[in-house]
Amino acid sequence: MHPHGPAPRVSFLFRRSQGVGHCAGVNALALSSDERQLWTGSRDATVACWDTSGEQPKLMHEHAGHIDWVNDLALVGDVLVSCSSDKTLRVWQPNSPEPALGCLTGHSDYVTGLAASASGSMMASAGLRGEVLLWDLAALRRVMVGDASSQPYGASAAEVPRESVYAISMNAGGSLLATGSTLGTATVVDVRSGQSVMHLKGHADNIRALQLDAEGRLLLTGSSDHTIRLWDLGQQRCVQTLAVHTDSVWALAASPSFATVYSGGRDGCIYRTRLANRVSELVACEQQPVLRLAVSSSESHLWAATTSPVVHRWRVDPPAEAQPLPVTPRSPLGGAAAPLPASSSCFVASPSAATRARLTFELHGSHPSPQQLAPAAATPGVPPIQLAAVLTDRRHVLTQDMAGSVQMWDITAGAVVREYGQRDLKEVERELFQPAHSVSPWFAPEIKLGSLAGSMEAPQCFGAEIYAQDLGDDAAPIDLKVNFGEQMVVALFARWAALQRQRQQPQRPASQPPASRQLQASPSGSNGGAAAESGDGVAAAPAEEEAGGDDSSMGEAADNVQAQAAGDATPPADAPASRFSFRGSLAPLVMVTGRGGVVPWCCPIDGFTGEEAVPQWVAECALRGHYPASKDLKMAFQLVPMQGSGLPSLLQSKLNAPRVLRINKVADYVRRKMEEHGIALQEEPLWWDASKAERWQAEAAAAGGGSAAGPAAGVHQLQPVPGSAGGSEARPSPGIMLTCNGHAVPWDFSLAAVRQWIWRRSEDLVINYSVRDHRAPLKLPAIHPPGG
């Protein structure tokens, strides 16, 4: 446990290299004063700067530092401020790709919005839990430039209801602040005192967007109740209600004079509404919900951000001419526009979301056509990953992006290893289902940033192992295991650890002995993530007699081999090395959460400076190979003869072994124990994956004939069973049969897989051994993919 709370979580993210631009939806937009640059804040945790002076936007640079969605942007004087769901604000030089000037903390939950005065002297940030913080930017600048006379700075809190705030706006002078809450109430705050001065009620649902006019006299609000409301703050009442959208209103952008309001929402529609006569025009239709709008000063075009990574620029035609209608008892909308042609995109906004009485619908029976059928320009983007499925080996992950493409990733390589095209992800997952594995979850997959990522927490991330040969190291000893979590941490932080060693090297006494490899003794004998099994790797359970007796372990005579293998497979104690090798064209990102008083940060693994605030558990692992021993690496099981088999019981029937130990090792253990009783049995492997038979035969040959081997068979090739009744070939000795729950156990299953897919009970696994009867057909386990 971290001294200040839970230990910080570490995540790795494999960056997409297929194209340019964001790889997740865009939550925020900011236009430069000359409108030649556009900044976009994305759900991929980055801020991008675009040159918009040409026909199509060109990416100038990106700002990376947040580790969660960027929710809002604000150009404040000569700096750009971003806020994020990582609970921080970051201050950037808008025209430079340099790291952030500063990171502002103070929120205890997601930061959802920003607002600033026109002068740039005051800024406010809003977030969940009803938190609204006021920032004196002059004081902040002094702190960021390192003014020695400046004092530590903390934001002041504004008094607002405790409901979460999703929208915030400030008038030009910075004297008034408006917020919108989840209860549909708009709160107006006097910035000088920090006290709320009015609460405007009328919306029936969450206020998702709002905007104050420059003087602080009028307020526009957009809500999940499908309506837009115009408030007169002097009268403290709603003066107009506009039911323009058919779903939640998520974006508002008013002209400086507040004569016109542009709105977007969950329905994907972008409308322009003239407040004087309530005439609305459908400007454009997006394929995705509209999250933010930015309108040019001339109102000739606008930028629309959606849940897609692409931001569109739409042309806006001049308003259509319309003659106002007189106020009559039959025309309660007094001043509404006269009827327009059926082809027009105009209609009269209803004051009621329930009726939405659009004038052109009633007269012409058709929906308005949008002004623009296609955007004038678009930022490039990469389809975000929307689905992910971890395969049973906990090494490979299937992903599917917004375009429907399915890919297989190798986590240990940080790269795509197979393309499946546009397929159903669940169908591919069923095809690749491999029950021979049952690996403990050592990372949690994450796709909320549009890329494949994984989060690791200690000690859970150290609870899974893999054989070194399964990582492609054919030269490694057969029984050598590596720890998934340890190998990933060492691979991710290799550069950071090297920089740390360079700094510490002059201070290290020449006589200092190497550091210990473990925080505590591991029952599995893990050597910094690379452990060689002793013989078959099975030992008596802790409750039984410990090592030393003939039956306490499989192959105690191999101790010297184990020590030699472990020494060859691991680097020196003060410089652990990883067998993981990242092959992606872009280096993976490391992201560290802000738990325990740590400010969240991210960095590509090839960009470490050595100054990063690395969590203690990561430092111990990356520098010295120390990590907490996990009880999950081993499991207890019982090995007993099948009733009526005539085979003797083992002196030690309750055993401990690594979860990854394969059943072929258990079979060999039984064969050797039976030899001690004068019973000769041969091995007749049964494989779930028939391709494993060739490898097993090679391993048996390499062993020098130490075991009697019979024919190998695959589960899917047993029609008829090799050697079944009818064969006249004489056999030198009967074969070993291992069963669980009455089913034959495939020899390529791990102990953990047998427990999960065949045993399926909470108590210790029981495996029975017997002599195989070739006259009876094998009873094979019926294993189906989850959800299949």
N, C-alpha and C positions, 0 to 999 in steps of 0.2 A: 504493500500500500504506500502510495506517495505521501510524504509528510503533510502535504496540503490538500489531500483528497486523492481520487483515483489517479493512477499513473497515466501520463499522456499516451494517447493512442497514435500509432504510426501507420501510415497508409502508403502504398506504392501505386502509382498511376502510369499506365503505358500510353504515351501520347500518340495521337493519330498522325500519320504522315502522308495520308492519301491526297491532301489538298491544302488550300490556304483558307484561313478564316476560322470562325467559331465552330465547335462541334456539339453545341447544345443551344437551346433557345436563348433569345436575347431579352433581358429584363429591363434594360436601361439605355437611354439615348442622351447625348449632349452635343449640340451644334456650336461651333465656334462663332464668334460675333460676325466674322466675314463670311460664314457659311461655307468655307472652303475645306473644313475639316469636320469629321464626325467621329465621336467616341461611342463605342458600344460596350455595354457591360453584360456579360453572358452567364448563363447557368453552368458554363464550363470553368468558372472561377477566374476568367481572364477579362481584361479590358483591352480593346483593340482601338487603334487610331487609324482612320481612313482618310485618304486624300479624295475629296469629292469634287474637285475642280474640273475633272474630265467627264467624259460621257459615262464611264463606269468607275466605281470606287476602286481605289488601289490601297492595299494594306501598307501602312507606313511602319508601324511597330506595334508590339503588344506589351502590356503591363501584367506581370505575373507575381503573385504574392498571396492572394487569398486562397483558401483551401475549400471554399464552398461557394454557392451561388453569389454572384454580384447582383444586388437587388436595385441599386440606384447609383446615379452619378450626378455630380454637381460641379460646374466650372465656377470657381470662386476666385475672382481676381486672376492671379497668375498661376494658380494651382488647380489640379483636378482632384476631387475627393470621391472615393468610392466607398460603398458600404456593402456588407455581406452577411450571409447566414452563418459565417464563422464568428460572429459577434464583434467584429472589429470594423473600424474605418481606416482607410489608407489614403495617404496624401502623396500625389505624384506630380512630377514635372510633366505637363501634358504633351510637350513636344519632344520628349526624350525617352528612350527605352530603359533608362537607368532605373535601379530599384527604387522602391518607395522612399520618400523623404521621411516618413514617419508612419507609425501604426498607432491608432487611437483606440483605447479600450475603455470600458465603463458599462457597456451593456451586458446583461446576464443571459440574453437570448438573441435570436435572429435580429439583425438590424434591417429594417424593411424600407426606410425612406430617408431622403435628405432634402433640406430646404435651406436657402441662403438669401441674404439681403443683396440688393443690387450693388451696393458699395463693397461687398465682400468682407465686411467687418464682423458679421454675425452669421452663424450657421446652427442648424438644429438637426438632430438625428432622431428617428423614431424606430421603435421596435416592438416585439412581442412583450407581453406582461405589462403593457401600458407604460413603457419607458420612453420618455422624451427628454433628451439631453441638449443643453444649450452650450455652444462652443464660442469662446472669444477668439477669433482667428488671429488678431494682432498678437495676443499672448502666445498662441500656438506657434506662430511664425518665429517668435523669439526663441522658443524652446527648440524648434527644428533646426535653426541655423547655429545653435550652440552658443547663444548669448550667455556669457558668464554671469550676468546680473539677473537673468531670468530665474523665476522660482518654478518648482515643479507644478505642473498645471493639471487641474481636474475640472471636468465639465460640471455645470450646475443642472439640476433637474427641474423640469417644468411640471406644474401641477395639472395632471389630466386624469380622467378615469382609468382604473386599472385594467380595462379591457385592452386587448392587443390592438396596436395601431398599424394600419396598412397604408395610410396615405398621409402626407404632410405637405404644407405649403407655407411660404412666408411672403409678406408684402415687400415692396421694393425698399422701403425705409428700414426694414428689420424690426419694426415695433410690434407687429402682430404675427401670430402663428396660428395656423388652423390644422387640426388633426381629425382623422376619421377613424372610428372604432368599429369593432365587430358587432356592436349593438345597434348600428345605424345612426349614431349620434356624432355630430360634428362639434368639436370643442374649439373655442377661440381663446388664445392665451396672450396676455400682455407680456411681451418678452422682457421688459425692464424688471417687472416684479416676479415673473415666472408663475403668476397666478392665472387661473382660468377666469374669463370675464363673461362668457356665455356658452350655453349648450343648446345646439340647434337640433331639434328632434323632428322627424318626419319620414325618414327612410325606414323601410321594414326589414332591411338586411344590412350586411356588412358594407361599409363605405370603402371602395377600392381605389378611388381616384378623387382628387380635389385640387382646386386652384383658386388662389386669392388674386384679385386685381391689384395693380400697382399701388393704388391709394389705400387699399384695405377697406373698401366700401362694399364690394360684392364678393360673393363666394360661389363657386360652382362645385357640385359634388356628384359623383357617379357611384352607383350602388349595385350590389348583387340582386336588388329587387327590380332590375331592368330599367330604372329611370335615372334621369339627370335632373337635378334641382338647382335653381338659381336663388340665392339668399341675399336679402338686403340686410347688411349687418347693422345699419342704423336703426332699422325697424325690428331687427332680430326675428325675421320671419321669412318663410319661403314665398317668393313672388312668382315663380314659374316652375312647373313640373313638365318634363318632356319625356314621353315614352317613345323613344326612337328605336331602341334595340329589342330583339326578341330573347335576349339572354343577358347575363351580367355585364355591366359596364366596367371595363378595366382600365381605360385610358381616356384622358381628357387633355386638350390643348386649346386654349382660348387665344383669340387675337389680342394684341395689346389693349385695344379699346373695349374689349369684351363684347363686341358687336356680333362676333361669330365664335362658335365653339365646334371643334372637331372632336369626334368621339370614336372609340373602338372598343370591342369587347369580345366576349366568348363566342359570339355568333360569327366572328371573322369579318364583320362589316365595318367600314369606315364611313362615317357620316359627317356632313357639314350642316350645321343648323344656325340660322340667323335668329338671334334672340328677339329682335324687334317684331318680326312677323311669324315666328315659329316655323318657317319653311325649312325643311330638311332635304338634303340631297345625298344620294348614295354615291360617294366618290369612287370607292373600289371595294372589292371583295377579296380577302385573303383566304387561303386554304386552311390556315391555322388560327387559333384565338389570338387577338391583338392584345399585346401587353403594354406597349408604349408608343406614343406619337411625338414627333418633332416637326413643327411646321416652319417653313421659311418665313422671313419677315415680310416678303411680298405676297405670301400666301399663294404662290404659283406652284409650289410642290410641297410634299410632306414625306417624311420617313416613317415607316411603320415597322415596329419590332414585334415578332410573334414567338410562339413556342418552337418555331423553326430556327436553325442557325443563320438563315439568310435574312438580311434586312432589305426591304424594298423601298425604292423611291417612286412615288406616284405623282404624276402631274395633276394639278387641280385647275379645272376650268373656271373662268369668271362666273360669278353667280348669275343664274338665269333671271331675266326680268320678270317681275310679278307685280300686279296691281293689288294694293290692299283692299280688303273687303270691309264694309261698314259693320259696326257692332249692332246686332239685332238679337231679339230673343231666340231666333232660330240659328244664330251664329255666335255661340258663346265664346269662340276663340277670337273675337274682335280683332281685326287687323291682319287676319290670315291672308295668305296669298290667294289670288284668283285661280280657278282651275287651269291646269297646264295640259299640254298635249300628252297623249298616252305614251309616247316615246320618252317623255321627260323622266329624269331621275329624281324629280322633286315630289314631295308630299307634305302634308301638314302634320306636324308632330302632335300626337294626342297627349292630353294631360293625364291619361290613365293607362297604366300598364295592362290593365285587364281588357280594355276595349281596343286600344291602339288603333283608333279610327283614322286611318290614313285616307286622305281625300281622294287620291288617284286610284286607290284600290276600289273604293266604292263606285267611282264613276266609270272606271275602265276595266275593272276586273283583272288587273295584272300587277305583278310586282314591278317596282321601278328598276330600270336597267342602270347599271353603274356608269358613271362618267367614263371610267377607264377600264378596259378589258385586260390590259397587261401592264406591268410596271415599266417605268422608263429606265430604271437601273436597279442593280442588285449587288450587294456584297456577296462574295463567294462564301461557301461554307461546306462543312463535312457532315454527312448524315450522322446524327447521334446514335449511339448504341442504346437500344430501348429494352432489350431482354438479355438475360445471361443465365446460364445453367452450368453449374460445376459438375464435372463428371466424377465417377466414383473413386478415381485415383487421386482426387484433390490436387491434381497437377494441371489438367487440361480443362478449359472453360469454353463453352459455346456461347457466341454472342450473335445477336441479330440487330441490325441498324434500321433506321427509319425507312430506308429504301428496300428493306426485306432481305438483304444479303446476310447469309449465315457464315460465320468463320469459326475455326477452332484456334484457340490461343494456348500456347505452352507458357505457363506462369514462370517456370524456371528459365525461360529464354526471353520472356517479355516480347514475344513476336507471334504473328499468325503463322501457323504451320499447315493449315489446310483451308481451302475455300470450298463452300458448298453451293454458292449461288443463291438464288432466291428460293428458299425452301421454308417449310414449317419447322421452327426450331425444335418443338417437341418431337416431331417425327425423326429428326436427325438424332436427338438425344436417345430415343428408343433404339435406333439402329446401333448406336455406339455403347449401349448399356453393357457393362462388364462387371458382373457381381463378384469376380475373384478378388476385387479390392473392397476394403471397408476402412478408409482412412479417416481419422478424427479431423474435424474441421479446424484447420490451423490459421485460416484467414477467412474473412467475410467478404464476398464479392460486392462491389459497389459500381453502379452505372449512372448515378444521379448527375454526374458531371459530363455525361455524354461519351466518356471513354471507359475502358475497363480498368478498374482499380480494385485494390484489396486492402482491408484494414487488419492490423495485427495488434493484439493486446497480450501483455505478459500476465500470467504464465501460459495462457491457453495456446499461444502460437507455437510453443515448444512441445506440443503433445502429439506430434505425428512424425513418422520416419519413413524412409524409402531406401531400398537397396541401391548401392552406388552403381551397380551394373544396369539397373533400370533407368538410370540417368544417362546411359550411353557409354559409361566407362567400362568397357569389356575387360580392361586390364586389372580392374579392382578385384580384390578377393570376393569370392562368391557370397560370403556372409557379411560383408561390410555394409553397415547401414549409416545413413546420414540423416540429420534432423532437419526437417523442412524449414522450420522457423529460424533456426540458427544460421542455416545456409543463406536464407533470404536476407536476414539482417546483415550478415557479413558482406554479401554481394552489394547490397544497397549502399552501405556506409564504408566501402573499401577506401575511397579517396579521403573521406573525413578521417578515418582511422590512420591512414598513412600520414596525413598532415599532423595529426596529434603526436604520432611517434617521432616525427622530425623535430617537433618542439621539445619533446621530453628526452630525446636521446642524449643531449649533453649533460643532463642532470642525473642520468641513471648511473649508479656506481657499477664499475666493471665486475665486481664480485656478486652483484645482486642475482639471486637465482631466478629462474623462470617462474612466472606466476602460476598458481593452480588453475586448472581448466574448468572447475565447477564451483558454483556457489555452495553446493552441498553434495554429499555423496549420492550418486545416482544408483538406484537398484539395478539399472540396466547396464551399468558400467559405461555410460555414454562418455566418449572422449571428445568433448567439444563438438558434438554433432556427428562425429564419425566413429562408429563403434563396430568392432568385429565380433560376431557371435563366436562363442566358444563351442566348436563342434556344431551341434544342432541348435544351440541357443536356448535349450529348455532346461530349467532348473526346478528343484523342489520348491513348493510353496513356502513362504516365510514361516508358516506354522509348523512345518516339518523340519527335519534335520537339515542344517545348512551344508554348504559345499564341504566336501571332505570324504563323504561316504561314496560308495560305488554308484548308488542310485540317485545322488543328489543333483546331477547335471548330465547333460549329454556331451560326452567327449571332453572331460576335464584335461585329458592329455594334450589338448590343443592349446593350452595356455600360452606357450611360447609363440605359436603361430599367431594367436590373437594379438599379443603385444607387438610382434613384428608388423602385422598388418595395420594396426592402429597407428604405429609410428610412421609407416610409409604413407598413410592416407591423409594425415593431418600435418599442417605446417607447424612451425615452432609455436610454443605456447603464447608468446607475446605478439604473434602475427597470424591469426587464424585466416585461412583461405576458404573460398567458396567454390563449389563445383558448378554453381549456376553461372551461366554466361549469357548476358543480354545481347540479343542480335538485332533489335530494332534500330532503324535509322536515327531515331531520336532517343536520347537517354531517358530512362524512366524518371518520373518525379517522385520525390519523397515529400510527404505532407505530415506534419505533426500537429495534433489538436492542441487546444489551449487549456487543457486540464491542469490542475495543480499549480495555478499561477503562471503557467508557461504561455507566452504569446504565440498564437498559431503561426506557422510559417511553412513555406514550401521551397524546394530547391531541386534542380536536376542533379542526378547523382554525379555528373562530371563537373558540377559547378560549385562544389563545397569549398569554403574558404578555411574551415577549421574553427570558425567563430560561432557556429550555429549552436543553439541551446538544445543539445541532444538529450533525450531522456536517459536517466541513469541506467535503466535496464538495457537500453540499446548500447550505451557506451561500454558496459561490462561485457556484452556479447561481442561487439565489433572489435574491441581492443584486446580482450583477453580470452574470448571464447567462453566466458562464464554465462551460464543461464540456469534458471531454476529447474531442478529435476522434476519430471512429470510422472506421476503414477499411471497416467493414461498410456504410457508407452508399453506397459506390460499388462498381461491379463492371466488370471488363473483358469485352469481347466483340469478335467479329470480324464485319465486314460485307463479304461477298464475293458476286460475281455467281454465279448458278446456272450450272453447266457447260452450255454449249450455248445459253445465253440470248442471246448476242451483245452483251450489255451490257458496258461497260468496267469495269475495276476502279477502286476509289477510290485516290487517292494515299496516303491513310492508311486502312488497312483495320482496324487494331487500335485500338479506341476505349475510352474510359472514360466512364461515365455514372452518374447516380444509379440505385440499384436500383429506385426507384419510377417511373422514366421509362416512359411508355407507348409502345407500339409505333407508335401513330399519329404520334408525334414522329419516330421512326426512319424511317417511311415518307416523311414530309415532307422529312427530311434527304436521303434517297435521291433524291427527286424533284428537289430543288434542285441536287444534284450532277450529276444526269443533264442538267439544263438547261444546266449549264456545258459539257457535251460536245455540246450541240445536239440532245439527245434529249428530246422532249416526252412526258411520262407524266402521266396523271391518277390521282387517288387514288380508289380504290373500296374503302372501308372494309369490313372484315368484323368484326362484333362478336359476342363471346360473349354479352353481355347486350344484347339488341336495344334496350332502353330508352336505351342510350348513343348511338344513332344521332341522335336529335333534338338532343341536346346538342352532338354533333359538328357537325351542320349549322349550329347557331346560332354556334358558335365559328368555323366557316369563314366565315360571313357577316360576323361581326364583324371578321375579319381583312382585310376589304375586297377580297376576290377575289384574294388573293395566291397562291392555289393552285387548281389545276384539280381540281374535285371531280366524281366520278362517283356512281353510285347506292351507297347504303349498305345493307348486309345484315347480318342477325343469323345466328349459327350455327344457331339452331333454326328458321330460316325459309328455308332454302336447298333446298327441294324444289319446283320445280327451282331451280338457281342462277340468280339474276337475270343476264340477258344471255347465257345459255348457248346452245348451238347450236340453231338454229331461229329465232332472232330476226333480223329483217331491218333493224332500226334501225341506221343508220350511226353510228359512234362517231368523235368528233373526234380522239382519240388513244388508244393502248393504255393499260391500267391497270397499276399497280404490284402485284406479288405478292411477299409476304414469306413464306418458309418456314423451317422448322427441323426437322431430322431427316426431311425429306420431307413434313412436314405444314404446312398453311396456318396462319399465326399470327394469332389474333384481335387486332385493333388495340387493344382495351381491356385487353390483358394488359400487366403491367409486365415489364421485363426480368427481374426476379427470378422472376416467375411463369413466364415462358417457360423459364427455366433449370430450375426445379423440376418443372414438369408436362410439358414437351415435350422438352427437351434431356436432362435426367436423367443428366448426366455430371459428373465432377469437374473436367475441364479447361474452359478458357474457352468460353463460349457462342459458337456460330457461327450467324449468321442469313444466309440467302441471299436475294438479290433477283433478280427476273426480270420478264418481261412476262407478264401474266395471259393464259392461253389459255382463252377462253370456250367452246371446243368440248369441253374436258375437264372432268369434274366435279372439284370441290375435294376433296382428301384432308384431312379434318378430324382433329384430334387426338382420341383417345379418352381422356378424363379422367374418372376415377371418384373419388368421395369416399373418403378413407382409411377402410378397414374396410367400405366399401360394396359 
